[in-house]
Amino acid sequence: MSDADLKDARSRLEGISCASRVVRAESVLKAVPRVEVAVANPSTETVDESFAVPEKSADLAATLAKVGYPVQDAVLSLSVEEMTCAACTERVERVLKAQFGVKDAVVNLALRRVRVVLWAGAAVDKGALITALGKAGYVAHVLQEAMTHDPASEVRSLTRETVVAAVLTLPVFITEMGGHWLPAFHHWLMDVTGTWFFLLQFVLATLVLVFPGRRFFVKGIPALIRGAPDMNSLVVLGTGSAWVYSIVVTFAPALLPTEARVVYFEATAVIVVLILLGRTLEARVRGRAGAAIARLVRLQPWVARLEDGGEVPVSALLPGMRVVVMPGERVPVDGCVVSGTSAVDESMLTGEPLAVVKGVGDVVTGGTVNSTGGLVVEVTAVGQATVLSRIVALVEEAQGAKLPVQELVDRVTLWFVPVVMGIAALTVFVWLVAGGGVAHALVAGVSVLIIACPCAMGLTTPVSILVGTGRAAELGVLFRKGDALQRLSEVQLVAFDKTGTLTEGHPVVTDVVGDVLGMAAAVEARSEHPLAAAVLAEASSRGLIVERAEGFEAVPGYGARAVVGGVMVSVGSARMFSVVPDALVKMGERFAGEGKSLLYVGYGEDAVGLIAVVDSVKRTTVAALAALRELKLEVVMITGDNAVTAQAIARRIGVDRVEAGVLPEGKGEVVKALSTRVAFVGDGINDAPALAVADVGLAMGTGTDVAIEAGDVVLMTGDPVGVVNAVRISRAVMRNIRQNLLWAFGYNVALIPVAAGVLVPFGGPHFSPILAAGAMGLSSVFVLTNALRLRMLKGALTA
């Protein structure tokens, strides 16, 4: 086989960091019949493959995944400004999915972007994807290379075109409609203008179509030629047929019966004006819908001040450089304070109004506001690595997601425009057969074409997600995955890990039974458990000298042991010891009843002392849990504490159901057994298994220390109120989406038959094309305005 017959690909794998795994990955690939070469590189975690057609890189990725080496897909974001309706959405996705190497494509009509997921290892040419979209009638650019979209500029352009169209249309509208309202006015016009009356209307209406209305024809006619009609095509057919018919009446009236000699130049022009007005309002509202992300982006300063007083662009900063932040200024990038003390307003991250005191060694985040004192900050992260950039990227990814509910919309919109065209043609035919006349049949057909609105259908879901996730970010709630919105709205139970979520996570020692604090501190000095820090802090406050421990061993879920002064010392729960004196047992029961955690201390397996530790409940925990119960959610607390301690804490905070004595590795199994629809709230690091198995995992952080990649939803504060906000936002967004869907589908189902004249034989109304255009324009505005109500969502409680 010649080299020309082979295709090359490079895949990025997870988990081939050692030699044995490299060999395993290579051998699995070489076992595939048409693979000629497979070379894995553990340092870059990639594998290069050469294979013969028809083998596909996607098939090779599936083969690797089966043996435990999942291939990481690549993602490409494109800006596609030519998308105007739901039909465009479906068409863009179909074109991209048909290209080599494309695994999936998801369009966000509200943002006019498409997220393209590429098969791992596929050598995909970005230019080929852009060219394919160009052939389909859509101008696309790689998002990073595209000019920044300016909603205000789009609004100005549409406003200008609307005004021009309105000025040209006004004389036509007044002369035509005025004649209907005042017959004397019509007769006077005919006497003054004579045969020039229709010619004047023809000239003005034609100017409206050629200039302001040109955008519809430039996009709509090619779409018709390709056999892929869209919203623009409906406008072209509607206005074009009315214009052509009016031309025949004006220049060749003998071709039509006398009663059919009616011109519709005013309808042609007014339709363009009203649709342009609708798109202007839509663009204005769409710009407001994405304002939350724009505000986040604007928080990043453009210039930073160095220690020597010089100023440099923020883009020129590098890790290790030092910048000066004066009172009232925004911190330019993420960094660590090396000099000074100040209160920093982090509300842009956490939603909490109170400033946080920062001193030497503390971390500050780019975009936050320095309030009171000067700070010298050493840069630790720049560009896309900063917390602010990661938040913006995270929210944009969630906003671009497609919810499961969108699948129904996609199936309908794929055939919507062709079906509407068929209904319009059938309407004309029926009215002609029924003897309604050519003019009446034309009016009915044009009304059907104009009143149909796939735009509103396509915007129902993405615009609600856009506004909802943006508002959530302002309240300190980040949805990492768009579908988490829908899943969180459906949960029936919320499970909390106790430490660090319901409690402060900073325990303190309250009682010591026996002379055991010093040797317990020696063991705990090697431990990373939160209770270990409490023991060490108490030993330090008492001025104890902590001996050096050797042979330290952590026993997960039980405690730890080490050799101190030549003796094996154990520190942990009662289950770590085979012998616990009755006096210690009774003392422990009393402390546990007070909600204190217990650390038994002993030699080997014989307990000789006891340390009681308490972790204070967070200030808003009780109110937050009460709010969750008001939302009809069951609340469960999961803890490693013994049952007595856990029940005491549960009674204090108002939790009815407790899962006590759960080992760290057992949290996932407990969560899995709780319910079919459960959300788990944890710290995002120690609770990773439970976060993964829950229907929705909510990772709770503390401001800048949050582990952004930990859960489906990230809470930027350590406040349980964030859970309430997340649930309320998810429910509000899904309720908003259902309202939009009801309107968009109900509008089309109800008004298309009316436009066709179904009610006319029964004495009902018959839409004129002008009314149809007005209704169509307002339908999209309704959906967008309804979604904007989500911006008014308030936080559940004052944190």
C-alpha positions in Angstrom: 0.0 0.0 0.0 1.4 3.4 -1.0 1.7 6.4 1.4 -0.8 8.2 -0.8 -3.5 5.7 0.2 -3.0 6.4 3.9 -4.7 9.1 6.0 -2.9 10.6 9.1 -4.5 11.7 12.3 -3.5 12.7 15.8 -5.6 12.0 18.8 -5.3 13.4 22.3 -5.9 10.7 24.9 -6.5 10.7 28.6 -4.5 8.4 30.8 -1.4 7.3 28.7 1.1 8.8 31.0 3.0 5.6 31.7 4.9 3.1 29.4 2.5 0.2 29.9 -0.4 2.3 28.8 1.4 3.5 25.8 2.1 0.0 24.7 -1.5 -1.0 25.3 -2.9 1.9 23.3 -0.6 1.2 20.4 -1.3 -2.5 20.4 -5.1 -1.9 20.4 -4.8 0.4 17.4 -2.5 -1.8 15.4 -4.9 -4.7 15.9 -7.4 -2.8 13.7 -7.2 -4.2 10.2 -6.5 -1.1 8.1 -4.3 0.7 10.6 -0.7 0.8 9.4 1.1 2.9 12.0 0.2 3.8 15.6 2.7 5.8 17.8 1.8 7.0 21.2 3.6 9.9 23.0 3.1 9.8 26.8 4.6 13.3 27.3 2.0 15.0 25.2 -0.7 12.3 25.8 -1.2 12.0 22.0 -1.2 9.1 19.5 -0.4 9.5 15.8 -2.2 7.1 13.4 -1.9 6.2 9.7 -4.8 4.3 8.3 -6.3 3.3 5.0 -9.7 4.5 3.8 -12.5 3.5 4.6 -11.4 3.4 8.2 -12.4 6.5 10.0 -10.7 8.4 12.9 -14.1 8.3 14.7 -14.0 4.5 14.6 -10.5 4.4 16.0 -11.6 6.8 18.8 -14.4 4.4 19.7 -12.0 1.5 19.8 -9.7 3.3 22.2 -12.6 4.4 24.4 -13.7 0.7 24.8 -10.3 -0.2 26.4 -10.3 2.8 28.8 -8.5 5.5 26.8 -11.1 8.1 25.9 -10.1 10.5 23.1 -10.6 14.2 23.7 -12.8 15.9 21.1 -11.8 19.3 19.7 -14.2 22.2 19.7 -14.4 25.0 17.1 -16.7 28.0 17.5 -17.9 29.9 14.4 -19.7 33.2 14.1 -22.5 33.0 11.5 -24.2 36.4 11.1 -26.6 35.4 8.3 -28.8 33.2 10.5 -32.3 34.8 10.9 -34.8 32.1 11.8 -35.2 28.5 13.0 -34.9 27.1 9.5 -31.5 28.6 9.3 -30.5 27.0 12.5 -31.4 23.5 11.3 -29.8 24.1 7.9 -26.5 25.3 9.3 -26.3 22.3 11.6 -27.1 19.8 8.8 -24.4 21.4 6.5 -21.7 21.2 9.2 -22.6 17.7 10.3 -22.2 16.5 6.7 -18.6 17.6 6.7 -15.6 15.3 7.2 -14.5 15.1 10.8 -17.5 16.8 12.4 -19.1 14.9 15.2 -21.8 17.4 16.2 -22.8 21.0 15.5 -25.1 23.1 17.8 -26.4 26.5 16.7 -27.3 29.3 19.1 -29.6 31.6 17.1 -29.7 34.2 19.9 -25.9 34.6 19.8 -25.7 33.7 16.1 -22.9 31.2 16.8 -22.4 27.6 16.2 -20.3 25.2 18.4 -18.7 22.5 16.2 -17.5 19.4 17.9 -14.8 17.6 15.8 -13.9 14.0 16.0 -10.7 13.5 17.9 -7.8 13.2 15.6 -9.7 14.2 12.5 -7.6 16.6 10.4 -10.4 19.1 9.8 -9.8 22.2 7.7 -11.5 25.2 9.2 -11.6 26.8 5.8 -13.5 23.8 4.4 -16.3 24.3 7.0 -16.5 28.0 6.3 -16.6 27.3 2.6 -19.4 24.7 3.0 -21.5 27.3 4.9 -20.8 29.9 2.3 -22.2 27.6 -0.4 -25.3 27.2 1.7 -25.6 31.0 1.9 -24.1 31.8 5.2 -21.0 33.9 5.8 -19.0 32.4 8.7 -15.8 33.2 10.6 -13.8 31.5 13.3 -15.1 33.2 16.4 -11.7 34.3 17.6 -10.9 35.8 14.2 -14.3 37.4 13.6 -14.9 41.0 14.3 -16.5 41.7 17.6 -20.3 41.8 17.1 -21.7 45.2 17.9 -25.4 44.9 18.7 -25.7 48.7 18.7 -24.3 48.9 15.2 -26.8 46.3 14.0 -29.6 48.3 15.6 -28.4 51.5 13.9 -28.3 49.9 10.5 -31.8 48.3 10.8 -33.2 51.6 12.2 -31.8 53.5 9.2 -33.3 51.0 6.7 -36.6 51.1 8.5 -36.8 54.9 8.4 -35.9 55.0 4.7 -38.5 52.4 4.0 -41.1 54.2 6.1 -40.5 57.6 4.3 -40.9 56.0 0.9 -43.9 54.0 2.0 -45.8 56.8 3.7 -47.1 58.5 0.4 -48.1 55.1 -1.0 -49.9 54.2 2.2 -51.7 57.6 2.6 -52.8 57.7 -1.0 -54.1 54.1 -1.1 -55.6 53.7 2.4 -56.8 57.3 2.4 -58.9 56.5 -0.6 -60.5 53.5 1.1 -61.3 55.6 4.2 -62.5 58.7 2.3 -63.8 58.0 -1.2 -63.9 61.7 -2.0 -60.1 61.8 -1.3 -59.7 58.9 -3.8 -61.7 60.7 -6.5 -59.7 63.9 -6.0 -56.4 62.0 -6.3 -57.5 60.3 -9.5 -58.5 63.7 -11.0 -55.2 65.2 -10.1 -52.8 62.4 -11.0 -54.8 60.4 -13.5 -52.8 57.5 -14.8 -49.8 58.6 -12.8 -51.4 57.5 -9.6 -50.4 53.8 -10.0 -47.1 54.7 -11.6 -46.2 56.8 -8.5 -47.0 53.9 -6.2 -45.0 51.6 -8.4 -41.9 53.7 -8.3 -42.0 54.2 -4.5 -42.8 50.5 -3.7 -40.0 49.4 -6.1 -37.5 51.7 -4.3 -38.6 50.1 -1.0 -37.9 46.6 -2.3 -34.7 47.5 -4.1 -33.0 49.4 -1.2 -34.3 48.7 2.3 -35.9 45.4 1.3 -32.9 44.3 -0.6 -31.6 42.2 2.4 -34.6 39.8 2.0 -34.1 39.2 -1.7 -30.3 38.8 -1.4 -30.8 36.0 1.1 -34.2 34.7 0.2 -33.8 34.1 -3.5 -30.6 32.0 -3.3 -32.2 29.9 -0.5 -35.2 29.2 -2.9 -32.8 28.3 -5.7 -31.0 25.8 -3.4 -34.3 24.3 -2.4 -33.8 25.4 1.2 -36.3 28.2 1.8 -36.1 30.3 5.0 -37.9 33.2 6.6 -36.4 35.6 4.0 -37.8 33.3 1.2 -41.3 33.7 2.7 -41.0 37.5 2.6 -39.7 37.4 -1.0 -42.5 35.2 -2.2 -45.1 37.3 -0.4 -43.9 40.8 -1.3 -42.7 39.7 -4.8 -46.0 38.1 -5.8 -48.0 41.1 -4.6 -45.5 43.4 -6.5 -45.7 41.4 -9.7 -49.5 41.2 -9.6 -49.7 45.0 -9.1 -47.3 45.5 -12.1 -49.6 43.5 -14.3 -52.6 45.6 -13.1 -50.6 48.8 -13.8 -49.0 48.0 -17.2 -51.1 45.2 -18.7 -54.6 45.5 -17.1 -56.2 43.8 -20.2 -54.8 40.5 -18.9 -57.1 40.5 -15.9 -60.8 40.8 -15.5 -62.1 44.2 -14.5 -63.0 43.2 -10.9 -59.4 41.9 -10.4 -57.7 45.1 -11.4 -56.5 46.1 -7.9 -52.9 47.1 -7.0 -51.2 46.0 -3.8 -48.1 48.3 -3.9 -49.0 49.7 -0.5 -49.1 46.2 1.0 -45.7 45.3 -0.6 -44.1 48.4 0.9 -45.8 48.3 4.3 -44.8 44.6 4.7 -41.2 45.5 4.3 -41.5 48.4 6.8 -43.2 46.3 9.4 -40.8 43.4 9.1 -37.8 45.7 9.3 -39.3 47.3 12.3 -39.8 43.9 13.9 -36.2 43.0 13.2 -35.0 46.3 14.6 -36.9 45.7 17.9 -35.6 42.1 17.9 -32.0 43.2 17.5 -32.4 45.8 20.3 -33.9 43.2 22.6 -31.3 40.6 21.7 -28.5 43.0 22.5 -30.0 43.6 26.0 -30.4 39.8 26.4 -26.6 39.3 26.2 -25.8 42.3 28.4 -24.7 40.2 31.4 -21.8 38.7 29.5 -20.9 42.1 28.1 -20.8 43.5 31.6 -18.5 40.8 32.8 -16.2 41.4 29.8 -16.1 45.1 30.5 -14.9 44.4 34.1 -11.5 43.6 32.8 -9.3 46.7 32.8 -7.3 47.5 29.7 -4.3 49.1 31.4 -2.2 48.1 34.4 0.2 50.2 36.5 3.6 48.8 37.3 5.7 49.4 40.5 7.8 52.0 38.7 4.7 54.0 37.8 4.7 53.1 34.2 1.5 51.8 32.5 1.3 48.8 30.2 -1.6 47.1 28.4 -3.0 44.3 30.5 -2.4 42.0 27.5 1.4 42.6 28.0 1.4 41.3 31.6 3.2 38.1 32.4 3.1 35.8 35.5 5.6 37.1 38.0 5.3 40.8 37.1 4.1 43.1 39.8 1.3 45.7 39.5 0.1 48.5 41.8 -3.7 48.8 42.4 -4.8 52.1 44.0 -8.1 52.6 45.9 -11.1 52.7 43.6 -9.3 50.8 40.8 -10.1 47.4 39.4 -7.5 44.6 39.9 -6.2 44.1 36.3 -5.5 40.3 36.5 -5.4 37.4 38.9 -2.6 37.7 41.4 -1.3 37.4 45.0 -0.9 40.4 47.3 2.7 41.0 48.2 2.3 44.4 49.9 -0.5 46.4 51.4 -3.9 45.8 53.0 -7.3 46.7 51.6 -10.9 45.7 51.4 -11.7 44.3 47.9 -15.3 44.2 46.5 -15.8 40.8 44.9 -19.5 41.1 44.3 -18.9 40.7 40.5 -17.8 37.1 41.3 -19.9 36.2 44.3 -22.9 38.5 44.3 -22.1 39.3 47.9 -22.1 43.0 48.7 -19.6 43.0 51.5 -16.0 43.7 50.7 -13.4 41.2 51.7 -10.2 42.2 53.5 -7.1 41.3 51.6 -3.5 41.3 52.9 -0.1 39.9 52.1 -0.4 36.3 50.7 -4.1 36.6 49.8 -5.4 36.0 46.3 -7.1 38.7 44.3 -9.1 38.3 41.1 -9.0 40.4 38.0 -12.1 42.6 37.6 -12.7 43.0 41.4 -12.6 46.5 42.9 -10.0 47.7 45.4 -11.9 49.8 47.9 -9.8 51.3 50.6 -6.0 50.9 50.5 -3.2 50.5 48.0 -2.0 47.0 47.0 1.0 45.6 45.2 0.0 42.4 43.4 2.2 39.8 41.8 0.6 38.4 38.6 -0.3 34.7 38.7 -2.6 34.3 35.7 -3.3 36.3 32.5 -5.4 36.0 29.5 -7.7 33.0 29.2 -6.3 31.5 32.4 -7.9 34.2 34.7 -10.9 33.5 36.7 -12.9 36.2 34.9 -12.1 34.8 31.5 -12.9 31.2 32.6 -16.3 32.5 34.0 -17.1 34.2 30.7 -16.1 31.1 28.7 -18.1 28.9 31.0 -21.3 31.1 30.7 -20.9 31.4 26.9 -20.6 27.6 26.6 -23.8 27.1 28.7 -25.6 29.7 26.7 -24.7 27.9 23.5 -26.1 24.6 24.7 -29.2 22.9 23.3 -31.6 21.6 25.8 -33.5 18.4 25.3 -36.7 20.4 24.9 -35.2 22.0 21.8 -35.4 18.7 19.9 -39.1 19.1 19.3 -38.6 22.6 18.0 -35.9 21.4 15.6 -38.0 18.6 14.2 -40.9 21.1 13.5 -38.8 23.9 12.1 -37.0 21.7 9.6 -40.2 21.4 7.6 -42.0 24.6 8.7 -41.1 26.9 5.8 -41.8 24.3 3.0 -45.1 23.4 4.7 -46.1 27.1 4.9 -45.3 27.6 1.2 -47.5 24.5 0.5 -50.4 25.9 2.6 -50.1 29.3 0.8 -50.3 27.6 -2.6 -53.2 25.5 -1.5 -54.9 28.6 -0.2 -54.7 30.4 -3.5 -55.9 27.3 -5.4 -58.9 26.8 -3.0 -60.0 30.5 -3.3 -59.7 30.4 -7.1 -61.8 27.2 -7.3 -64.3 28.6 -4.8 -64.8 31.7 -7.0 -63.2 34.2 -4.7 -61.4 35.8 -7.6 -57.7 36.3 -8.4 -57.2 39.3 -6.2 -58.8 37.7 -3.1 -56.9 34.5 -3.6 -53.6 36.4 -3.9 -54.3 38.4 -0.7 -55.0 35.2 1.2 -51.8 33.4 -0.1 -49.6 36.4 0.6 -51.1 36.7 4.1 -50.2 33.1 4.8 -46.6 33.6 3.7 -46.1 36.8 5.7 -47.8 35.8 8.9 -45.8 32.6 9.4 -43.0 33.1 11.9 -40.2 30.6 12.2 -38.1 33.3 13.9 -40.1 33.2 17.1 -39.9 29.4 17.1 -36.2 29.3 16.8 -35.7 31.9 19.6 -37.9 30.2 22.2 -35.1 28.3 23.9 -31.8 30.0 23.2 -32.9 33.5 24.2 -34.2 32.3 27.6 -31.0 30.4 28.3 -29.0 33.5 27.2 -30.7 35.8 29.7 -31.2 33.2 32.5 -27.5 32.0 32.6 -26.3 35.6 32.4 -28.5 36.6 35.3 -27.4 33.5 37.2 -23.7 34.5 36.7 -24.5 37.9 38.3 -25.9 36.1 41.3 -22.8 33.9 41.6 -24.3 30.8 40.0 -22.5 29.4 37.0 -24.1 26.7 34.9 -21.3 24.7 33.3 -23.6 22.7 31.1 -26.7 24.2 29.5 -28.8 21.1 30.0 -28.2 21.3 33.8 -30.8 24.1 33.7 -33.5 21.6 32.7 -32.3 18.8 34.9 -32.0 21.0 38.0 -35.6 22.3 37.5 -36.8 18.7 37.7 -35.0 17.5 40.9 -37.0 16.4 43.8 -34.3 16.1 46.4 -31.2 18.1 47.4 -28.4 16.3 49.3 -25.8 18.3 51.1 -22.4 17.2 52.2 -22.2 18.7 55.7 -18.6 20.0 56.1 -17.9 23.3 54.3 -21.4 23.5 52.7 -23.8 23.7 55.6 -21.1 24.4 58.1 -18.2 26.9 58.0 -15.6 24.2 57.4 -13.4 25.8 60.1 -13.9 23.6 63.2 -12.5 24.5 66.6 -11.7 22.4 69.6 -14.2 22.9 72.5 -13.3 20.1 74.9 -10.3 17.9 75.7 -10.7 14.8 77.9 -7.3 13.4 79.1 -3.8 14.6 78.5 -3.9 13.7 74.8 -3.8 17.0 72.9 -0.1 17.1 72.4 0.3 13.6 71.0 -2.9 14.1 68.9 -1.4 17.2 67.4 1.8 15.3 66.5 -0.2 12.9 64.5 -2.5 15.5 62.9 0.4 17.6 61.9 0.8 15.2 58.9 -3.0 15.1 58.1 -5.0 17.3 55.7 -8.3 16.7 57.3 -10.3 19.8 58.5 -10.4 18.5 62.1 -6.6 18.2 62.1 -6.3 21.9 61.6 -8.5 22.5 64.6 -6.4 20.2 66.8 -3.1 21.9 65.7 -4.6 25.4 66.3 -5.7 24.4 69.8 -2.3 23.0 70.6 -0.6 26.2 69.4 -2.9 28.4 71.4 -2.0 26.4 74.5 1.7 26.8 73.8 2.3 23.0 73.4 5.5 21.7 71.7 4.4 19.3 69.1 6.7 16.3 68.7 7.7 14.9 65.3 5.7 11.9 64.2 7.0 9.1 62.0 5.4 6.4 59.9 2.2 8.5 59.4 -0.7 6.5 57.9 -4.2 7.9 57.0 -7.1 5.5 57.3 -9.9 7.1 55.2 -13.2 7.2 57.1 -11.5 6.2 60.4 -8.7 8.6 61.2 -4.9 8.4 61.2 -2.0 6.9 63.1 1.7 7.5 63.5 4.6 6.8 65.8 5.1 9.5 68.4 8.0 9.1 70.9 8.4 5.5 69.9 4.7 4.7 70.6 2.0 4.1 68.0 -0.7 6.8 68.5 -4.1 6.6 66.9 -6.5 9.5 66.3 -10.0 9.2 64.9 -13.5 7.9 65.3 -14.6 5.3 67.8 -14.6 2.6 65.2 -10.8 2.9 64.9 -10.4 1.5 68.4 -11.3 -2.0 69.7 -11.3 -0.8 73.4 -13.0 2.4 74.5 -13.6 3.0 78.2 -17.2 3.4 79.4 -16.4 6.9 80.8 -15.2 8.0 77.4 -18.2 6.5 75.7 -20.6 8.4 78.0 -18.6 11.6 77.6 -18.7 11.1 73.8 -22.4 10.6 73.8 -22.9 13.9 75.7 -20.7 15.8 73.3 -22.4 14.2 70.3 -25.8 15.2 71.6 -24.5 18.8 71.5 -23.7 18.4 67.8 -19.9 18.1 68.3 -17.6 15.9 66.3 -15.5 13.4 68.2 -11.8 12.5 67.9 -10.7 9.6 70.1 -7.0 9.4 70.9 -5.2 6.3 72.1 -2.3 3.9 71.9 -2.7 1.4 69.2 -6.3 0.2 69.4 -6.9 1.3 73.0 -8.6 4.8 73.4 -7.3 6.8 76.4 -8.7 10.3 75.6 -11.2 12.4 73.7 -11.2 15.7 71.8 -14.6 17.4 71.0 -14.7 19.6 67.9 -17.5 21.9 66.7 -17.9 23.2 63.2 -20.2 26.2 63.3 -23.3 26.3 61.1 -23.2 29.0 58.5 -25.2 32.1 59.1 -27.7 31.5 56.2 -27.9 27.7 56.4 -31.2 27.5 58.3 -32.9 30.1 56.1 -31.6 28.5 52.9 -32.8 25.0 53.8 -36.2 26.5 54.8 -36.4 28.1 51.3 -35.6 24.8 49.6 -38.5 23.2 51.6 -40.8 26.0 50.4 -39.8 25.0 46.9 -41.2 21.5 47.7 -37.7 19.9 47.8 -36.7 17.2 50.2 -33.4 18.0 51.9 -30.8 15.4 53.0 -27.6 15.9 54.9 -24.7 13.4 54.3 -21.9 13.3 56.8 -19.2 11.1 58.2 -20.2 12.0 61.8 -21.8 9.4 64.0 -25.6 9.3 64.1 -26.0 11.1 67.4 -23.8 14.1 66.3 -25.5 14.2 62.9 -29.0 14.2 64.3 -28.1 16.9 66.7 -26.9 19.2 63.9 -29.9 18.2 61.7 -32.3 19.2 64.4 -30.6 22.6 64.8 -30.7 23.4 61.1 -34.0 21.9 60.2 -33.1 18.7 58.2 -35.4 15.8 58.6 -33.3 13.1 56.8 -29.7 12.3 57.6 -27.2 9.8 56.2 -24.6 9.5 58.9 -21.4 7.6 59.2 -20.7 7.8 55.5 -17.1 7.2 54.4 -15.7 9.6 51.7 -15.7 6.9 49.1 -19.3 5.9 50.0 -20.9 9.2 49.2 -21.5 8.4 45.6 -23.3 5.2 46.5 -25.5 7.0 49.0 -26.4 9.7 46.5 -27.2 7.0 43.9 -29.6 5.3 46.2 -31.4 8.5 47.3 -33.7 9.3 44.4 -34.2 9.2 40.7 -33.9 13.0 40.6 -31.3 14.3 43.0 -29.0 17.2 43.2 -25.9 16.9 45.3 -24.1 19.9 46.9 -20.4 19.5 47.8 -17.1 21.3 47.9 -16.2 20.3 44.3 -12.9 18.6 45.3 -13.5 15.9 48.0 -17.0 15.2 46.7 -16.2 14.5 43.1 -17.7 11.0 42.9 -21.0 12.1 44.5 -21.1 15.2 42.2 -20.6 12.9 39.2 -23.3 10.4 40.0 -26.0 12.9 41.0 -28.5 14.1 38.4 -27.1 17.5 39.0 -23.9 18.2 40.9 -23.5 21.7 42.5 -19.9 22.5 43.5 -19.8 25.1 46.2 -16.7 27.3 46.4 -15.6 30.3 48.2 -15.1 33.2 45.8 -11.8 32.9 43.9 -11.0 29.5 45.3 -13.9 27.8 43.6 -13.2 24.7 41.5 -14.9 25.8 38.3 -14.6 22.4 36.6 -16.0 20.5 39.5 -19.8 20.3 38.9 -22.6 20.8 36.5 -23.4 24.0 38.4 -20.7 26.1 40.2 -21.7 28.3 43.2 -19.1 31.1 43.4 -19.8 31.6 47.1 -19.7 29.2 50.1 -23.2 30.3 50.9 -26.0 27.6 50.7 -28.3 30.5 49.5 -26.6 29.9 46.2 -28.4 26.5 45.9 -31.8 28.2 46.4 -30.9 30.8 43.7 -29.8 28.0 41.3 -33.0 26.1 41.7 -35.2 29.2 41.4 -33.3 30.3 38.2 -33.5 26.9 36.6 -37.3 26.7 37.2 -37.8 30.3 36.0 -35.9 29.6 32.8 -37.8 26.4 32.0 -41.1 28.2 32.8 -40.1 31.0 30.5 -39.2 28.5 27.7 -42.5 26.8 28.0 -44.3 30.2 27.8 -42.3 31.0 24.7 -43.0 27.6 23.1 -46.7 28.0 23.8 -46.7 31.4 22.2 -44.6 30.5 19.1 -46.4 27.3 18.3 -49.9 28.6 19.3 -49.4 31.8 17.2 -48.6 29.9 14.0 -51.3 27.2 14.6 -54.0 29.8 15.3 -53.2 32.6 12.8 -52.0 30.7 9.7 -55.6 29.3 9.2 -57.1 32.7 9.9 -54.7 34.3 7.3 -55.8 31.6 4.8 -59.4 32.7 5.3 -60.8 29.6 7.0 -63.2 31.7 9.1 -64.4 33.9 6.2 -67.3 31.5 5.1 -68.5 31.7 8.7 -68.5 35.5 8.9 -65.0 35.5 10.5 -62.1 37.9 9.9 -59.7 37.8 7.0 -56.2 39.1 7.6 -54.7 41.6 5.2 -51.0 41.2 4.3 -50.3 44.4 6.3 -51.9 43.0 9.5 -50.1 39.8 8.9 -46.7 41.5 8.6 -47.4 43.4 11.9 -48.4 40.3 13.7 -45.3 38.4 12.4 -42.9 41.1 13.5 -44.4 41.4 17.0 -44.3 37.6 17.6 -40.5 37.5 17.8 -40.5 40.7 19.9 -42.9 39.0 22.3 -40.6 36.0 22.8 -37.6 38.2 23.3 -39.3 40.5 25.7 -40.7 37.6 27.7 -37.2 36.2 28.1 -35.9 39.6 29.2 -38.1 39.3 32.3 -35.6 36.8 33.6 -33.2 39.8 34.1 -35.4 40.9 37.0 -34.9 37.7 39.0 -33.8 38.5 42.5 -31.6 36.5 44.8 -33.5 34.3 47.2 -32.1 35.9 50.4 -29.6 38.5 51.5 -26.4 36.6 52.1 
